[in-house]
């Protein structure tokens, strides 16, 4: 390889030192952890219904889906509707 003045450029090929592979720490989570950290929602087949991948509870957002898509689904407000719900609750309380 040459530069603009037609001088040869020497390129050193160095071997990269591999990074040591540290073992991953696996933390077992329980159903009670959802109370502290929040649920990990995943959409399921029914429109508007979600299932927590940690505890298995089925839920839906009453702001997004006014009628429960599944009879056993629990109401959980999504991030968008939580603030609206809290604001309404504050207005109702004397």
Phi and psi restraints in degrees (range 20) as a CNS / XPLOR table:
assign (resid 1 and name C) (resid 2 and name N)
       (resid 2 and name CA) (resid 2 and name C) 1.0 -125.9 20.0 2
assign (resid 2 and name N) (resid 2 and name CA)
       (resid 2 and name C) (resid 3 and name N) 1.0 153.1 20.0 2
assign (resid 2 and name C) (resid 3 and name N)
       (resid 3 and name CA) (resid 3 and name C) 1.0 -90.9 20.0 2
assign (resid 3 and name N) (resid 3 and name CA)
       (resid 3 and name C) (resid 4 and name N) 1.0 -170.4 20.0 2
assign (resid 3 and name C) (resid 4 and name N)
       (resid 4 and name CA) (resid 4 and name C) 1.0 -66.4 20.0 2
assign (resid 4 and name N) (resid 4 and name CA)
       (resid 4 and name C) (resid 5 and name N) 1.0 -25.8 20.0 2
assign (resid 4 and name C) (resid 5 and name N)
       (resid 5 and name CA) (resid 5 and name C) 1.0 -90.2 20.0 2
assign (resid 5 and name N) (resid 5 and name CA)
       (resid 5 and name C) (resid 6 and name N) 1.0 13.1 20.0 2
assign (resid 5 and name C) (resid 6 and name N)
       (resid 6 and name CA) (resid 6 and name C) 1.0 63.5 20.0 2
assign (resid 6 and name N) (resid 6 and name CA)
       (resid 6 and name C) (resid 7 and name N) 1.0 28.3 20.0 2
assign (resid 6 and name C) (resid 7 and name N)
       (resid 7 and name CA) (resid 7 and name C) 1.0 -92.7 20.0 2
assign (resid 7 and name N) (resid 7 and name CA)
       (resid 7 and name C) (resid 8 and name N) 1.0 141.8 20.0 2
assign (resid 7 and name C) (resid 8 and name N)
       (resid 8 and name CA) (resid 8 and name C) 1.0 -74.2 20.0 2
assign (resid 8 and name N) (resid 8 and name CA)
       (resid 8 and name C) (resid 9 and name N) 1.0 135.3 20.0 2
assign (resid 8 and name C) (resid 9 and name N)
       (resid 9 and name CA) (resid 9 and name C) 1.0 -104.9 20.0 2
assign (resid 9 and name N) (resid 9 and name CA)
       (resid 9 and name C) (resid 10 and name N) 1.0 126.4 20.0 2
assign (resid 9 and name C) (resid 10 and name N)
       (resid 10 and name CA) (resid 10 and name C) 1.0 -93.8 20.0 2
assign (resid 10 and name N) (resid 10 and name CA)
       (resid 10 and name C) (resid 11 and name N) 1.0 126.9 20.0 2
assign (resid 10 and name C) (resid 11 and name N)
       (resid 11 and name CA) (resid 11 and name C) 1.0 -110.8 20.0 2
assign (resid 11 and name N) (resid 11 and name CA)
       (resid 11 and name C) (resid 12 and name N) 1.0 122.1 20.0 2
assign (resid 11 and name C) (resid 12 and name N)
       (resid 12 and name CA) (resid 12 and name C) 1.0 -88.7 20.0 2
assign (resid 12 and name N) (resid 12 and name CA)
       (resid 12 and name C) (resid 13 and name N) 1.0 129.3 20.0 2
assign (resid 12 and name C) (resid 13 and name N)
       (resid 13 and name CA) (resid 13 and name C) 1.0 -96.6 20.0 2
assign (resid 13 and name N) (resid 13 and name CA)
       (resid 13 and name C) (resid 14 and name N) 1.0 112.0 20.0 2
assign (resid 13 and name C) (resid 14 and name N)
       (resid 14 and name CA) (resid 14 and name C) 1.0 -107.1 20.0 2
assign (resid 14 and name N) (resid 14 and name CA)
       (resid 14 and name C) (resid 15 and name N) 1.0 146.0 20.0 2
assign (resid 14 and name C) (resid 15 and name N)
       (resid 15 and name CA) (resid 15 and name C) 1.0 -83.1 20.0 2
assign (resid 15 and name N) (resid 15 and name CA)
       (resid 15 and name C) (resid 16 and name N) 1.0 133.5 20.0 2
assign (resid 15 and name C) (resid 16 and name N)
       (resid 16 and name CA) (resid 16 and name C) 1.0 -78.3 20.0 2
assign (resid 16 and name N) (resid 16 and name CA)
       (resid 16 and name C) (resid 17 and name N) 1.0 136.1 20.0 2
assign (resid 16 and name C) (resid 17 and name N)
       (resid 17 and name CA) (resid 17 and name C) 1.0 -75.6 20.0 2
assign (resid 17 and name N) (resid 17 and name CA)
       (resid 17 and name C) (resid 18 and name N) 1.0 122.4 20.0 2
assign (resid 17 and name C) (resid 18 and name N)
       (resid 18 and name CA) (resid 18 and name C) 1.0 -65.8 20.0 2
assign (resid 18 and name N) (resid 18 and name CA)
       (resid 18 and name C) (resid 19 and name N) 1.0 140.5 20.0 2
assign (resid 18 and name C) (resid 19 and name N)
       (resid 19 and name CA) (resid 19 and name C) 1.0 -73.5 20.0 2
assign (resid 19 and name N) (resid 19 and name CA)
       (resid 19 and name C) (resid 20 and name N) 1.0 141.0 20.0 2
assign (resid 19 and name C) (resid 20 and name N)
       (resid 20 and name CA) (resid 20 and name C) 1.0 -68.0 20.0 2
assign (resid 20 and name N) (resid 20 and name CA)
       (resid 20 and name C) (resid 21 and name N) 1.0 138.8 20.0 2
assign (resid 20 and name C) (resid 21 and name N)
       (resid 21 and name CA) (resid 21 and name C) 1.0 -86.2 20.0 2
assign (resid 21 and name N) (resid 21 and name CA)
       (resid 21 and name C) (resid 22 and name N) 1.0 112.0 20.0 2
assign (resid 21 and name C) (resid 22 and name N)
       (resid 22 and name CA) (resid 22 and name C) 1.0 -86.0 20.0 2
assign (resid 22 and name N) (resid 22 and name CA)
       (resid 22 and name C) (resid 23 and name N) 1.0 140.4 20.0 2
assign (resid 22 and name C) (resid 23 and name N)
       (resid 23 and name CA) (resid 23 and name C) 1.0 -67.7 20.0 2
assign (resid 23 and name N) (resid 23 and name CA)
       (resid 23 and name C) (resid 24 and name N) 1.0 141.2 20.0 2
assign (resid 23 and name C) (resid 24 and name N)
       (resid 24 and name CA) (resid 24 and name C) 1.0 -78.1 20.0 2
assign (resid 24 and name N) (resid 24 and name CA)
       (resid 24 and name C) (resid 25 and name N) 1.0 141.1 20.0 2
assign (resid 24 and name C) (resid 25 and name N)
       (resid 25 and name CA) (resid 25 and name C) 1.0 -92.4 20.0 2
assign (resid 25 and name N) (resid 25 and name CA)
       (resid 25 and name C) (resid 26 and name N) 1.0 122.2 20.0 2
assign (resid 25 and name C) (resid 26 and name N)
       (resid 26 and name CA) (resid 26 and name C) 1.0 -95.8 20.0 2
assign (resid 26 and name N) (resid 26 and name CA)
       (resid 26 and name C) (resid 27 and name N) 1.0 124.1 20.0 2
assign (resid 26 and name C) (resid 27 and name N)
       (resid 27 and name CA) (resid 27 and name C) 1.0 -109.2 20.0 2
assign (resid 27 and name N) (resid 27 and name CA)
       (resid 27 and name C) (resid 28 and name N) 1.0 122.5 20.0 2
assign (resid 27 and name C) (resid 28 and name N)
       (resid 28 and name CA) (resid 28 and name C) 1.0 -80.0 20.0 2
assign (resid 28 and name N) (resid 28 and name CA)
       (resid 28 and name C) (resid 29 and name N) 1.0 122.9 20.0 2
assign (resid 28 and name C) (resid 29 and name N)
       (resid 29 and name CA) (resid 29 and name C) 1.0 -102.4 20.0 2
assign (resid 29 and name N) (resid 29 and name CA)
       (resid 29 and name C) (resid 30 and name N) 1.0 149.1 20.0 2
assign (resid 29 and name C) (resid 30 and name N)
       (resid 30 and name CA) (resid 30 and name C) 1.0 -115.6 20.0 2
assign (resid 30 and name N) (resid 30 and name CA)
       (resid 30 and name C) (resid 31 and name N) 1.0 176.4 20.0 2
assign (resid 30 and name C) (resid 31 and name N)
       (resid 31 and name CA) (resid 31 and name C) 1.0 -60.1 20.0 2
assign (resid 31 and name N) (resid 31 and name CA)
       (resid 31 and name C) (resid 32 and name N) 1.0 -32.2 20.0 2
assign (resid 31 and name C) (resid 32 and name N)
       (resid 32 and name CA) (resid 32 and name C) 1.0 -71.3 20.0 2
assign (resid 32 and name N) (resid 32 and name CA)
       (resid 32 and name C) (resid 33 and name N) 1.0 -21.0 20.0 2
assign (resid 32 and name C) (resid 33 and name N)
       (resid 33 and name CA) (resid 33 and name C) 1.0 -65.0 20.0 2
assign (resid 33 and name N) (resid 33 and name CA)
       (resid 33 and name C) (resid 34 and name N) 1.0 -25.9 20.0 2
assign (resid 33 and name C) (resid 34 and name N)
       (resid 34 and name CA) (resid 34 and name C) 1.0 -63.0 20.0 2
assign (resid 34 and name N) (resid 34 and name CA)
       (resid 34 and name C) (resid 35 and name N) 1.0 -30.4 20.0 2
assign (resid 34 and name C) (resid 35 and name N)
       (resid 35 and name CA) (resid 35 and name C) 1.0 -66.3 20.0 2
assign (resid 35 and name N) (resid 35 and name CA)
       (resid 35 and name C) (resid 36 and name N) 1.0 -30.5 20.0 2
assign (resid 35 and name C) (resid 36 and name N)
       (resid 36 and name CA) (resid 36 and name C) 1.0 -94.0 20.0 2
assign (resid 36 and name N) (resid 36 and name CA)
       (resid 36 and name C) (resid 37 and name N) 1.0 -42.6 20.0 2
assign (resid 36 and name C) (resid 37 and name N)
       (resid 37 and name CA) (resid 37 and name C) 1.0 -103.0 20.0 2
assign (resid 37 and name N) (resid 37 and name CA)
       (resid 37 and name C) (resid 38 and name N) 1.0 -12.3 20.0 2
assign (resid 37 and name C) (resid 38 and name N)
       (resid 38 and name CA) (resid 38 and name C) 1.0 94.5 20.0 2
assign (resid 38 and name N) (resid 38 and name CA)
       (resid 38 and name C) (resid 39 and name N) 1.0 162.2 20.0 2
assign (resid 38 and name C) (resid 39 and name N)
       (resid 39 and name CA) (resid 39 and name C) 1.0 -80.0 20.0 2
assign (resid 39 and name N) (resid 39 and name CA)
       (resid 39 and name C) (resid 40 and name N) 1.0 155.3 20.0 2
assign (resid 39 and name C) (resid 40 and name N)
       (resid 40 and name CA) (resid 40 and name C) 1.0 -108.1 20.0 2
assign (resid 40 and name N) (resid 40 and name CA)
       (resid 40 and name C) (resid 41 and name N) 1.0 93.0 20.0 2
assign (resid 40 and name C) (resid 41 and name N)
       (resid 41 and name CA) (resid 41 and name C) 1.0 -80.8 20.0 2
assign (resid 41 and name N) (resid 41 and name CA)
       (resid 41 and name C) (resid 42 and name N) 1.0 143.2 20.0 2
assign (resid 41 and name C) (resid 42 and name N)
       (resid 42 and name CA) (resid 42 and name C) 1.0 -136.3 20.0 2
assign (resid 42 and name N) (resid 42 and name CA)
       (resid 42 and name C) (resid 43 and name N) 1.0 131.1 20.0 2
assign (resid 42 and name C) (resid 43 and name N)
       (resid 43 and name CA) (resid 43 and name C) 1.0 -66.4 20.0 2
assign (resid 43 and name N) (resid 43 and name CA)
       (resid 43 and name C) (resid 44 and name N) 1.0 142.6 20.0 2
assign (resid 43 and name C) (resid 44 and name N)
       (resid 44 and name CA) (resid 44 and name C) 1.0 -115.1 20.0 2
assign (resid 44 and name N) (resid 44 and name CA)
       (resid 44 and name C) (resid 45 and name N) 1.0 177.7 20.0 2
assign (resid 44 and name C) (resid 45 and name N)
       (resid 45 and name CA) (resid 45 and name C) 1.0 -51.5 20.0 2
assign (resid 45 and name N) (resid 45 and name CA)
       (resid 45 and name C) (resid 46 and name N) 1.0 -37.4 20.0 2
assign (resid 45 and name C) (resid 46 and name N)
       (resid 46 and name CA) (resid 46 and name C) 1.0 -77.3 20.0 2
assign (resid 46 and name N) (resid 46 and name CA)
       (resid 46 and name C) (resid 47 and name N) 1.0 133.5 20.0 2
assign (resid 46 and name C) (resid 47 and name N)
       (resid 47 and name CA) (resid 47 and name C) 1.0 -60.9 20.0 2
assign (resid 47 and name N) (resid 47 and name CA)
       (resid 47 and name C) (resid 48 and name N) 1.0 126.1 20.0 2
assign (resid 47 and name C) (resid 48 and name N)
       (resid 48 and name CA) (resid 48 and name C) 1.0 89.8 20.0 2
assign (resid 48 and name N) (resid 48 and name CA)
       (resid 48 and name C) (resid 49 and name N) 1.0 -11.8 20.0 2
assign (resid 48 and name C) (resid 49 and name N)
       (resid 49 and name CA) (resid 49 and name C) 1.0 -95.3 20.0 2
assign (resid 49 and name N) (resid 49 and name CA)
       (resid 49 and name C) (resid 50 and name N) 1.0 142.9 20.0 2
assign (resid 49 and name C) (resid 50 and name N)
       (resid 50 and name CA) (resid 50 and name C) 1.0 -132.6 20.0 2
assign (resid 50 and name N) (resid 50 and name CA)
       (resid 50 and name C) (resid 51 and name N) 1.0 152.7 20.0 2
assign (resid 50 and name C) (resid 51 and name N)
       (resid 51 and name CA) (resid 51 and name C) 1.0 -124.5 20.0 2
assign (resid 51 and name N) (resid 51 and name CA)
       (resid 51 and name C) (resid 52 and name N) 1.0 134.7 20.0 2
assign (resid 51 and name C) (resid 52 and name N)
       (resid 52 and name CA) (resid 52 and name C) 1.0 -76.7 20.0 2
assign (resid 52 and name N) (resid 52 and name CA)
       (resid 52 and name C) (resid 53 and name N) 1.0 126.5 20.0 2
assign (resid 52 and name C) (resid 53 and name N)
       (resid 53 and name CA) (resid 53 and name C) 1.0 -73.1 20.0 2
assign (resid 53 and name N) (resid 53 and name CA)
       (resid 53 and name C) (resid 54 and name N) 1.0 -15.1 20.0 2
assign (resid 53 and name C) (resid 54 and name N)
       (resid 54 and name CA) (resid 54 and name C) 1.0 -90.6 20.0 2
assign (resid 54 and name N) (resid 54 and name CA)
       (resid 54 and name C) (resid 55 and name N) 1.0 -52.1 20.0 2
assign (resid 54 and name C) (resid 55 and name N)
       (resid 55 and name CA) (resid 55 and name C) 1.0 -106.7 20.0 2
assign (resid 55 and name N) (resid 55 and name CA)
       (resid 55 and name C) (resid 56 and name N) 1.0 -12.9 20.0 2
assign (resid 55 and name C) (resid 56 and name N)
       (resid 56 and name CA) (resid 56 and name C) 1.0 86.0 20.0 2
assign (resid 56 and name N) (resid 56 and name CA)
       (resid 56 and name C) (resid 57 and name N) 1.0 1.7 20.0 2
assign (resid 56 and name C) (resid 57 and name N)
       (resid 57 and name CA) (resid 57 and name C) 1.0 -69.9 20.0 2
assign (resid 57 and name N) (resid 57 and name CA)
       (resid 57 and name C) (resid 58 and name N) 1.0 144.0 20.0 2
assign (resid 57 and name C) (resid 58 and name N)
       (resid 58 and name CA) (resid 58 and name C) 1.0 -101.6 20.0 2
assign (resid 58 and name N) (resid 58 and name CA)
       (resid 58 and name C) (resid 59 and name N) 1.0 133.2 20.0 2
assign (resid 58 and name C) (resid 59 and name N)
       (resid 59 and name CA) (resid 59 and name C) 1.0 -141.8 20.0 2
assign (resid 59 and name N) (resid 59 and name CA)
       (resid 59 and name C) (resid 60 and name N) 1.0 173.5 20.0 2
assign (resid 59 and name C) (resid 60 and name N)
       (resid 60 and name CA) (resid 60 and name C) 1.0 -155.2 20.0 2
assign (resid 60 and name N) (resid 60 and name CA)
       (resid 60 and name C) (resid 61 and name N) 1.0 161.5 20.0 2
assign (resid 60 and name C) (resid 61 and name N)
       (resid 61 and name CA) (resid 61 and name C) 1.0 -98.6 20.0 2
assign (resid 61 and name N) (resid 61 and name CA)
       (resid 61 and name C) (resid 62 and name N) 1.0 118.2 20.0 2
assign (resid 61 and name C) (resid 62 and name N)
       (resid 62 and name CA) (resid 62 and name C) 1.0 -65.2 20.0 2
assign (resid 62 and name N) (resid 62 and name CA)
       (resid 62 and name C) (resid 63 and name N) 1.0 -20.9 20.0 2
assign (resid 62 and name C) (resid 63 and name N)
       (resid 63 and name CA) (resid 63 and name C) 1.0 -74.1 20.0 2
assign (resid 63 and name N) (resid 63 and name CA)
       (resid 63 and name C) (resid 64 and name N) 1.0 -37.4 20.0 2
assign (resid 63 and name C) (resid 64 and name N)
       (resid 64 and name CA) (resid 64 and name C) 1.0 -84.3 20.0 2
assign (resid 64 and name N) (resid 64 and name CA)
       (resid 64 and name C) (resid 65 and name N) 1.0 -40.1 20.0 2
assign (resid 64 and name C) (resid 65 and name N)
       (resid 65 and name CA) (resid 65 and name C) 1.0 -127.9 20.0 2
assign (resid 65 and name N) (resid 65 and name CA)
       (resid 65 and name C) (resid 66 and name N) 1.0 93.9 20.0 2
assign (resid 65 and name C) (resid 66 and name N)
       (resid 66 and name CA) (resid 66 and name C) 1.0 -59.6 20.0 2
assign (resid 66 and name N) (resid 66 and name CA)
       (resid 66 and name C) (resid 67 and name N) 1.0 -31.6 20.0 2
assign (resid 66 and name C) (resid 67 and name N)
       (resid 67 and name CA) (resid 67 and name C) 1.0 -106.9 20.0 2
assign (resid 67 and name N) (resid 67 and name CA)
       (resid 67 and name C) (resid 68 and name N) 1.0 131.7 20.0 2
assign (resid 67 and name C) (resid 68 and name N)
       (resid 68 and name CA) (resid 68 and name C) 1.0 -57.1 20.0 2
assign (resid 68 and name N) (resid 68 and name CA)
       (resid 68 and name C) (resid 69 and name N) 1.0 125.5 20.0 2
assign (resid 68 and name C) (resid 69 and name N)
       (resid 69 and name CA) (resid 69 and name C) 1.0 -72.1 20.0 2
assign (resid 69 and name N) (resid 69 and name CA)
       (resid 69 and name C) (resid 70 and name N) 1.0 -24.9 20.0 2
assign (resid 69 and name C) (resid 70 and name N)
       (resid 70 and name CA) (resid 70 and name C) 1.0 -131.7 20.0 2
assign (resid 70 and name N) (resid 70 and name CA)
       (resid 70 and name C) (resid 71 and name N) 1.0 140.1 20.0 2
assign (resid 70 and name C) (resid 71 and name N)
       (resid 71 and name CA) (resid 71 and name C) 1.0 -57.4 20.0 2
assign (resid 71 and name N) (resid 71 and name CA)
       (resid 71 and name C) (resid 72 and name N) 1.0 -38.0 20.0 2
assign (resid 71 and name C) (resid 72 and name N)
       (resid 72 and name CA) (resid 72 and name C) 1.0 -88.3 20.0 2
assign (resid 72 and name N) (resid 72 and name CA)
       (resid 72 and name C) (resid 73 and name N) 1.0 1.3 20.0 2
assign (resid 72 and name C) (resid 73 and name N)
       (resid 73 and name CA) (resid 73 and name C) 1.0 -71.6 20.0 2
assign (resid 73 and name N) (resid 73 and name CA)
       (resid 73 and name C) (resid 74 and name N) 1.0 138.5 20.0 2
assign (resid 73 and name C) (resid 74 and name N)
       (resid 74 and name CA) (resid 74 and name C) 1.0 -94.0 20.0 2
assign (resid 74 and name N) (resid 74 and name CA)
       (resid 74 and name C) (resid 75 and name N) 1.0 142.2 20.0 2
assign (resid 74 and name C) (resid 75 and name N)
       (resid 75 and name CA) (resid 75 and name C) 1.0 -78.0 20.0 2
assign (resid 75 and name N) (resid 75 and name CA)
       (resid 75 and name C) (resid 76 and name N) 1.0 126.2 20.0 2
assign (resid 75 and name C) (resid 76 and name N)
       (resid 76 and name CA) (resid 76 and name C) 1.0 -135.5 20.0 2
assign (resid 76 and name N) (resid 76 and name CA)
       (resid 76 and name C) (resid 77 and name N) 1.0 121.4 20.0 2
assign (resid 76 and name C) (resid 77 and name N)
       (resid 77 and name CA) (resid 77 and name C) 1.0 -74.4 20.0 2
assign (resid 77 and name N) (resid 77 and name CA)
       (resid 77 and name C) (resid 78 and name N) 1.0 136.4 20.0 2
assign (resid 77 and name C) (resid 78 and name N)
       (resid 78 and name CA) (resid 78 and name C) 1.0 -75.3 20.0 2
assign (resid 78 and name N) (resid 78 and name CA)
       (resid 78 and name C) (resid 79 and name N) 1.0 173.6 20.0 2
assign (resid 78 and name C) (resid 79 and name N)
       (resid 79 and name CA) (resid 79 and name C) 1.0 -58.0 20.0 2
assign (resid 79 and name N) (resid 79 and name CA)
       (resid 79 and name C) (resid 80 and name N) 1.0 -39.7 20.0 2
assign (resid 79 and name C) (resid 80 and name N)
       (resid 80 and name CA) (resid 80 and name C) 1.0 -63.4 20.0 2
assign (resid 80 and name N) (resid 80 and name CA)
       (resid 80 and name C) (resid 81 and name N) 1.0 -40.1 20.0 2
assign (resid 80 and name C) (resid 81 and name N)
       (resid 81 and name CA) (resid 81 and name C) 1.0 -96.9 20.0 2
assign (resid 81 and name N) (resid 81 and name CA)
       (resid 81 and name C) (resid 82 and name N) 1.0 -9.4 20.0 2
assign (resid 81 and name C) (resid 82 and name N)
       (resid 82 and name CA) (resid 82 and name C) 1.0 -61.1 20.0 2
assign (resid 82 and name N) (resid 82 and name CA)
       (resid 82 and name C) (resid 83 and name N) 1.0 -45.2 20.0 2
assign (resid 82 and name C) (resid 83 and name N)
       (resid 83 and name CA) (resid 83 and name C) 1.0 -65.1 20.0 2
assign (resid 83 and name N) (resid 83 and name CA)
       (resid 83 and name C) (resid 84 and name N) 1.0 -38.1 20.0 2
assign (resid 83 and name C) (resid 84 and name N)
       (resid 84 and name CA) (resid 84 and name C) 1.0 -63.9 20.0 2
assign (resid 84 and name N) (resid 84 and name CA)
       (resid 84 and name C) (resid 85 and name N) 1.0 -42.7 20.0 2
assign (resid 84 and name C) (resid 85 and name N)
       (resid 85 and name CA) (resid 85 and name C) 1.0 -64.2 20.0 2
assign (resid 85 and name N) (resid 85 and name CA)
       (resid 85 and name C) (resid 86 and name N) 1.0 -45.8 20.0 2
assign (resid 85 and name C) (resid 86 and name N)
       (resid 86 and name CA) (resid 86 and name C) 1.0 -63.2 20.0 2
assign (resid 86 and name N) (resid 86 and name CA)
       (resid 86 and name C) (resid 87 and name N) 1.0 -38.1 20.0 2
assign (resid 86 and name C) (resid 87 and name N)
       (resid 87 and name CA) (resid 87 and name C) 1.0 -64.4 20.0 2
assign (resid 87 and name N) (resid 87 and name CA)
       (resid 87 and name C) (resid 88 and name N) 1.0 -42.8 20.0 2
assign (resid 87 and name C) (resid 88 and name N)
       (resid 88 and name CA) (resid 88 and name C) 1.0 -64.2 20.0 2
assign (resid 88 and name N) (resid 88 and name CA)
       (resid 88 and name C) (resid 89 and name N) 1.0 -38.8 20.0 2
assign (resid 88 and name C) (resid 89 and name N)
       (resid 89 and name CA) (resid 89 and name C) 1.0 -64.5 20.0 2
assign (resid 89 and name N) (resid 89 and name CA)
       (resid 89 and name C) (resid 90 and name N) 1.0 -38.6 20.0 2
assign (resid 89 and name C) (resid 90 and name N)
       (resid 90 and name CA) (resid 90 and name C) 1.0 -67.4 20.0 2
assign (resid 90 and name N) (resid 90 and name CA)
       (resid 90 and name C) (resid 91 and name N) 1.0 -35.6 20.0 2
assign (resid 90 and name C) (resid 91 and name N)
       (resid 91 and name CA) (resid 91 and name C) 1.0 -69.5 20.0 2
assign (resid 91 and name N) (resid 91 and name CA)
       (resid 91 and name C) (resid 92 and name N) 1.0 -33.3 20.0 2
assign (resid 91 and name C) (resid 92 and name N)
       (resid 92 and name CA) (resid 92 and name C) 1.0 -74.1 20.0 2
assign (resid 92 and name N) (resid 92 and name CA)
       (resid 92 and name C) (resid 93 and name N) 1.0 -38.0 20.0 2
assign (resid 92 and name C) (resid 93 and name N)
       (resid 93 and name CA) (resid 93 and name C) 1.0 -71.5 20.0 2
assign (resid 93 and name N) (resid 93 and name CA)
       (resid 93 and name C) (resid 94 and name N) 1.0 136.9 20.0 2
